[in-house]
Amino acid sequence: MSKELNSATQEKAAGLLNSGNVDAFVDTLFAPDAVDHDPAPDQGPGREGFRSFFHSLATAFPDVHLEPVAMVADDDHIAFAYTLTGTHRGDFQGIAPSGKSIEVRGLQIGRFANGQIVERWGSSDQLGILQQIGAAPGGSPSLVDKVKGAFGG
């Protein structure tokens, strides 16, 4: 496959996630037997493991938004940096909703075959998420919360 097709798939998938269509996002981006070399806590294997994780994320942060910041591609791989934002309105890893906004960064490398990810390596700032929702010490309020606070929100 070409880097153009893989890049288009990656961008389409981000749009699907941002519109709340988790199943279409997962089915578009991940091959059925995709391997995640850096799975989230309690994430199962393959496409269904990604589906479970992203449904949990979208339940915890119903306004989840993935914004690619920089992307580099060759014929088989896409590496990208992104910003993940959302508001903690549902259970997240056993943590009750706080109503707080998050803004964290992450990196991902995906190896593509037939237009879908078959291997993934990456990391999001999990500690930053926990700090911003008040579940871990340290950190500071997200930029969104600072702006809301400045305007009495």
C-alpha positions as CSV (number, residue, x, y, z in Angstrom):
1,M,0.0,0.0,0.0
2,S,1.0,3.6,-0.4
3,K,1.8,6.1,2.3
4,E,-1.0,8.3,0.8
5,L,-3.6,5.6,1.3
6,N,-2.4,4.8,4.8
7,S,-2.3,8.6,5.7
8,A,-5.8,9.0,4.4
9,T,-7.0,6.0,6.5
10,Q,-5.4,7.5,9.6
11,E,-7.0,10.9,9.0
12,K,-10.4,9.3,8.2
13,A,-10.2,7.2,11.4
14,A,-9.4,10.3,13.6
15,G,-12.5,12.0,12.1
16,L,-14.7,9.0,13.0
17,L,-13.4,8.9,16.6
18,N,-13.9,12.7,16.9
19,S,-17.5,12.3,15.7
20,G,-18.2,9.6,18.3
21,N,-18.3,6.7,15.9
22,V,-16.0,4.4,17.8
23,D,-16.9,1.2,16.0
24,A,-16.3,2.7,12.5
25,F,-13.1,4.2,13.8
26,V,-11.8,0.8,15.0
27,D,-13.0,-1.1,12.0
28,T,-11.4,1.4,9.6
29,L,-8.1,1.6,11.3
30,F,-7.2,-1.7,12.9
31,A,-6.8,-5.1,11.2
32,P,-8.7,-8.0,13.0
33,D,-5.5,-9.4,14.4
34,A,-3.7,-6.1,15.0
35,V,-0.9,-6.4,17.7
36,D,-0.6,-3.6,20.2
37,H,2.9,-3.6,21.6
38,D,2.0,-1.1,24.2
39,P,-1.6,-1.9,25.3
40,A,-3.6,0.1,27.7
41,P,-4.4,-1.4,31.2
42,D,-6.9,-4.3,30.7
43,Q,-6.8,-4.0,26.9
44,G,-7.5,-7.3,25.2
45,P,-5.8,-8.5,22.0
46,G,-6.6,-7.6,18.4
47,R,-9.2,-5.3,16.9
48,E,-11.7,-6.2,19.7
49,G,-9.1,-5.1,22.3
50,F,-8.9,-1.7,20.6
51,R,-12.7,-1.6,20.4
52,S,-13.1,-2.2,24.1
53,F,-10.4,0.4,25.0
54,F,-11.8,3.1,22.8
55,H,-15.4,2.5,23.9
56,S,-14.1,2.8,27.5
57,L,-12.3,6.0,26.6
58,A,-15.4,7.5,24.9
59,T,-17.6,6.6,27.8
60,A,-15.2,8.2,30.3
61,F,-14.7,11.2,28.0
62,P,-17.7,11.5,25.7
63,D,-16.3,14.6,24.0
64,V,-13.0,12.9,23.3
65,H,-11.0,14.6,20.5
66,L,-7.9,13.3,18.9
67,E,-5.9,16.0,17.1
68,P,-2.9,14.9,15.0
69,V,-0.2,17.5,15.4
70,A,2.6,16.0,13.3
71,M,2.7,13.0,11.0
72,V,5.5,11.2,9.2
73,A,4.9,8.3,6.8
74,D,6.6,5.8,4.6
75,D,5.0,3.1,2.5
76,D,4.3,0.8,5.5
77,H,4.4,3.0,8.6
78,I,2.8,6.2,10.1
79,A,4.3,7.9,13.1
80,F,2.3,10.8,14.6
81,A,2.2,13.0,17.6
82,Y,-1.3,14.0,18.8
83,T,-3.2,15.9,21.4
84,L,-6.0,14.2,23.2
85,T,-8.7,16.3,24.9
86,G,-12.0,15.6,26.6
87,T,-14.1,16.1,29.7
88,H,-14.2,13.4,32.4
89,R,-17.9,12.5,32.6
90,G,-17.8,8.8,33.0
91,D,-15.9,6.1,34.9
92,F,-12.2,6.0,33.9
93,Q,-10.2,3.1,35.2
94,G,-12.4,2.9,38.2
95,I,-12.3,6.6,38.9
96,A,-15.7,8.3,39.2
97,P,-16.4,11.3,36.9
98,S,-14.8,14.5,38.0
99,G,-16.2,16.9,35.3
100,K,-12.6,18.1,34.7
101,S,-11.1,18.6,31.3
102,I,-8.0,16.9,30.1
103,E,-5.4,17.8,27.5
104,V,-2.5,15.4,27.0
105,R,-0.1,14.5,24.3
106,G,0.9,11.2,22.8
107,L,2.9,9.4,20.1
108,Q,2.0,6.4,18.0
109,I,3.7,4.4,15.3
110,G,1.5,2.1,13.2
111,R,2.7,-0.5,10.7
112,F,0.1,-0.8,7.9
113,A,-0.8,-3.7,5.6
114,N,-3.8,-3.6,3.2
115,G,-4.7,-0.1,4.5
116,Q,-5.0,-1.0,8.2
117,I,-2.8,-1.1,11.2
118,V,-1.4,-4.5,11.9
119,E,1.1,-3.4,14.6
120,R,1.1,-0.5,16.9
121,W,3.6,1.1,19.3
122,G,2.8,4.2,21.3
123,S,2.0,6.0,24.4
124,S,-0.3,8.7,25.8
125,D,0.3,10.7,28.9
126,Q,-1.6,8.4,31.2
127,L,-0.2,10.1,34.3
128,G,-1.2,13.5,32.9
129,I,-4.8,12.2,32.5
130,L,-4.8,11.0,36.1
131,Q,-3.4,14.2,37.5
132,Q,-5.8,16.4,35.5
133,I,-8.8,14.5,36.7
134,G,-7.5,14.7,40.3
135,A,-6.7,11.0,40.7
136,A,-2.9,11.4,41.1
137,P,-0.9,14.0,42.9
138,G,1.0,16.7,41.0
139,G,0.3,18.2,37.7
140,S,-1.6,21.3,37.0
141,P,-5.1,22.1,35.6
142,S,-5.5,21.7,31.9
143,L,-5.5,24.8,29.7
144,V,-9.2,24.3,29.1
145,D,-9.9,24.3,32.9
146,K,-7.7,27.5,33.3
147,V,-9.7,29.3,30.7
148,K,-13.0,28.1,32.2
149,G,-11.9,29.3,35.6
150,A,-10.9,32.7,34.2
151,F,-14.4,33.2,33.0
152,G,-16.2,31.8,36.0
153,G,-17.1,28.4,34.4
